[in-house]
Amino acid sequence: MAMDAAALESLILDLHAIEAVKLGSFVLKSGIT
């Protein structure tokens, strides 16, 4: 199953966004601001 560059880039950006949200939530829960 081939993916074009645009779809692959979109997937990567989505993954980065998810990781950023996870990290942000972790920092807030830890009380480190």
Gaussian input, Z-matrix of N, CA and C with variables (Angstrom, degrees):
# hf/3-21g

backbone

0 1
 N
 C     1     B1
 C     2     B2     1     A1
 N     3     B3     2     A2     1     D1
 C     4     B4     3     A3     2     D2
 C     5     B5     4     A4     3     D3
 N     6     B6     5     A5     4     D4
 C     7     B7     6     A6     5     D5
 C     8     B8     7     A7     6     D6
 N     9     B9     8     A8     7     D7
 C    10    B10     9     A9     8     D8
 C    11    B11    10    A10     9     D9
 N    12    B12    11    A11    10    D10
 C    13    B13    12    A12    11    D11
 C    14    B14    13    A13    12    D12
 N    15    B15    14    A14    13    D13
 C    16    B16    15    A15    14    D14
 C    17    B17    16    A16    15    D15
 N    18    B18    17    A17    16    D16
 C    19    B19    18    A18    17    D17
 C    20    B20    19    A19    18    D18
 N    21    B21    20    A20    19    D19
 C    22    B22    21    A21    20    D20
 C    23    B23    22    A22    21    D21
 N    24    B24    23    A23    22    D22
 C    25    B25    24    A24    23    D23
 C    26    B26    25    A25    24    D24
 N    27    B27    26    A26    25    D25
 C    28    B28    27    A27    26    D26
 C    29    B29    28    A28    27    D27
 N    30    B30    29    A29    28    D28
 C    31    B31    30    A30    29    D29
 C    32    B32    31    A31    30    D30
 N    33    B33    32    A32    31    D31
 C    34    B34    33    A33    32    D32
 C    35    B35    34    A34    33    D33
 N    36    B36    35    A35    34    D34
 C    37    B37    36    A36    35    D35
 C    38    B38    37    A37    36    D36
 N    39    B39    38    A38    37    D37
 C    40    B40    39    A39    38    D38
 C    41    B41    40    A40    39    D39
 N    42    B42    41    A41    40    D40
 C    43    B43    42    A42    41    D41
 C    44    B44    43    A43    42    D42
 N    45    B45    44    A44    43    D43
 C    46    B46    45    A45    44    D44
 C    47    B47    46    A46    45    D45
 N    48    B48    47    A47    46    D46
 C    49    B49    48    A48    47    D47
 C    50    B50    49    A49    48    D48
 N    51    B51    50    A50    49    D49
 C    52    B52    51    A51    50    D50
 C    53    B53    52    A52    51    D51
 N    54    B54    53    A53    52    D52
 C    55    B55    54    A54    53    D53
 C    56    B56    55    A55    54    D54
 N    57    B57    56    A56    55    D55
 C    58    B58    57    A57    56    D56
 C    59    B59    58    A58    57    D57
 N    60    B60    59    A59    58    D58
 C    61    B61    60    A60    59    D59
 C    62    B62    61    A61    60    D60
 N    63    B63    62    A62    61    D61
 C    64    B64    63    A63    62    D62
 C    65    B65    64    A64    63    D63
 N    66    B66    65    A65    64    D64
 C    67    B67    66    A66    65    D65
 C    68    B68    67    A67    66    D66
 N    69    B69    68    A68    67    D67
 C    70    B70    69    A69    68    D68
 C    71    B71    70    A70    69    D69
 N    72    B72    71    A71    70    D70
 C    73    B73    72    A72    71    D71
 C    74    B74    73    A73    72    D72
 N    75    B75    74    A74    73    D73
 C    76    B76    75    A75    74    D74
 C    77    B77    76    A76    75    D75
 N    78    B78    77    A77    76    D76
 C    79    B79    78    A78    77    D77
 C    80    B80    79    A79    78    D78
 N    81    B81    80    A80    79    D79
 C    82    B82    81    A81    80    D80
 C    83    B83    82    A82    81    D81
 N    84    B84    83    A83    82    D82
 C    85    B85    84    A84    83    D83
 C    86    B86    85    A85    84    D84
 N    87    B87    86    A86    85    D85
 C    88    B88    87    A87    86    D86
 C    89    B89    88    A88    87    D87
 N    90    B90    89    A89    88    D88
 C    91    B91    90    A90    89    D89
 C    92    B92    91    A91    90    D90
 N    93    B93    92    A92    91    D91
 C    94    B94    93    A93    92    D92
 C    95    B95    94    A94    93    D93
 N    96    B96    95    A95    94    D94
 C    97    B97    96    A96    95    D95
 C    98    B98    97    A97    96    D96

   B1=1.4640
   B2=1.5239
   B3=1.3113
   B4=1.4627
   B5=1.5286
   B6=1.3254
   B7=1.4661
   B8=1.5174
   B9=1.3309
   B10=1.4584
   B11=1.5259
   B12=1.3160
   B13=1.4650
   B14=1.5302
   B15=1.3262
   B16=1.4646
   B17=1.5272
   B18=1.3315
   B19=1.4651
   B20=1.5225
   B21=1.3236
   B22=1.4574
   B23=1.5253
   B24=1.3258
   B25=1.4641
   B26=1.5267
   B27=1.3239
   B28=1.4578
   B29=1.5208
   B30=1.3344
   B31=1.4628
   B32=1.5223
   B33=1.3330
   B34=1.4623
   B35=1.5280
   B36=1.3365
   B37=1.4586
   B38=1.5262
   B39=1.3384
   B40=1.4637
   B41=1.5213
   B42=1.3309
   B43=1.4607
   B44=1.5244
   B45=1.3429
   B46=1.4634
   B47=1.5272
   B48=1.3319
   B49=1.4642
   B50=1.5249
   B51=1.3388
   B52=1.4661
   B53=1.5242
   B54=1.3260
   B55=1.4668
   B56=1.5243
   B57=1.3419
   B58=1.4574
   B59=1.5263
   B60=1.3330
   B61=1.4659
   B62=1.5255
   B63=1.3317
   B64=1.4634
   B65=1.5255
   B66=1.3272
   B67=1.4527
   B68=1.5230
   B69=1.3241
   B70=1.4580
   B71=1.5182
   B72=1.3271
   B73=1.4615
   B74=1.5199
   B75=1.3277
   B76=1.4575
   B77=1.5249
   B78=1.3221
   B79=1.4628
   B80=1.5254
   B81=1.3272
   B82=1.4580
   B83=1.5239
   B84=1.3305
   B85=1.4620
   B86=1.5217
   B87=1.3359
   B88=1.4592
   B89=1.5246
   B90=1.3313
   B91=1.4510
   B92=1.5129
   B93=1.3285
   B94=1.4632
   B95=1.5188
   B96=1.3389
   B97=1.4573
   B98=1.5071
   A1=109.45
   A2=115.28
   A3=120.36
   A4=110.67
   A5=115.39
   A6=120.61
   A7=108.40
   A8=116.21
   A9=117.36
   A10=109.75
   A11=115.77
   A12=120.76
   A13=111.55
   A14=116.99
   A15=120.48
   A16=111.08
   A17=116.50
   A18=120.23
   A19=110.22
   A20=116.12
   A21=120.53
   A22=110.61
   A23=116.34
   A24=120.47
   A25=110.38
   A26=116.17
   A27=120.77
   A28=110.55
   A29=116.20
   A30=121.14
   A31=110.79
   A32=115.98
   A33=121.19
   A34=110.52
   A35=116.16
   A36=119.55
   A37=110.78
   A38=116.26
   A39=119.74
   A40=110.72
   A41=116.74
   A42=120.59
   A43=110.98
   A44=116.36
   A45=119.86
   A46=110.35
   A47=116.64
   A48=120.77
   A49=110.45
   A50=116.20
   A51=120.75
   A52=110.42
   A53=117.01
   A54=120.82
   A55=110.68
   A56=116.66
   A57=120.58
   A58=110.46
   A59=116.33
   A60=120.75
   A61=110.39
   A62=116.77
   A63=120.87
   A64=110.24
   A65=116.48
   A66=120.90
   A67=110.31
   A68=116.77
   A69=121.13
   A70=111.50
   A71=116.29
   A72=120.75
   A73=110.62
   A74=116.74
   A75=121.37
   A76=110.41
   A77=116.71
   A78=120.96
   A79=110.30
   A80=117.03
   A81=120.08
   A82=111.07
   A83=117.51
   A84=121.38
   A85=111.17
   A86=116.10
   A87=120.38
   A88=111.33
   A89=116.56
   A90=120.68
   A91=112.57
   A92=116.99
   A93=121.04
   A94=108.16
   A95=116.07
   A96=119.09
   A97=111.03
   D1=114.10
   D2=-176.14
   D3=-89.99
   D4=140.65
   D5=174.92
   D6=-115.67
   D7=137.78
   D8=176.79
   D9=-78.94
   D10=166.39
   D11=-174.15
   D12=-60.76
   D13=-38.35
   D14=-178.02
   D15=-63.94
   D16=-42.67
   D17=179.91
   D18=-66.15
   D19=-41.27
   D20=-179.77
   D21=-64.64
   D22=-43.04
   D23=179.33
   D24=-63.37
   D25=-41.07
   D26=179.21
   D27=-61.71
   D28=-42.70
   D29=179.41
   D30=-61.59
   D31=-44.91
   D32=179.90
   D33=-61.99
   D34=-43.86
   D35=179.71
   D36=-63.54
   D37=-39.54
   D38=177.99
   D39=-61.91
   D40=-43.69
   D41=-179.88
   D42=-63.15
   D43=-41.33
   D44=178.44
   D45=-63.15
   D46=-40.37
   D47=-179.87
   D48=-63.23
   D49=-42.87
   D50=179.26
   D51=-62.21
   D52=-44.79
   D53=179.66
   D54=-63.11
   D55=-38.85
   D56=179.39
   D57=-63.52
   D58=-40.69
   D59=178.86
   D60=-66.04
   D61=-43.29
   D62=178.70
   D63=-60.40
   D64=-45.04
   D65=-178.86
   D66=-64.84
   D67=-43.04
   D68=178.92
   D69=-60.58
   D70=-43.08
   D71=179.66
   D72=-64.92
   D73=-40.61
   D74=179.46
   D75=-62.47
   D76=-44.03
   D77=-179.73
   D78=-63.08
   D79=-43.20
   D80=179.95
   D81=-63.99
   D82=-43.15
   D83=-179.50
   D84=-66.50
   D85=-30.30
   D86=-178.85
   D87=-77.44
   D88=-15.52
   D89=-179.79
   D90=81.71
   D91=11.55
   D92=178.57
   D93=-95.80
   D94=117.39
   D95=-178.51
   D96=-125.45

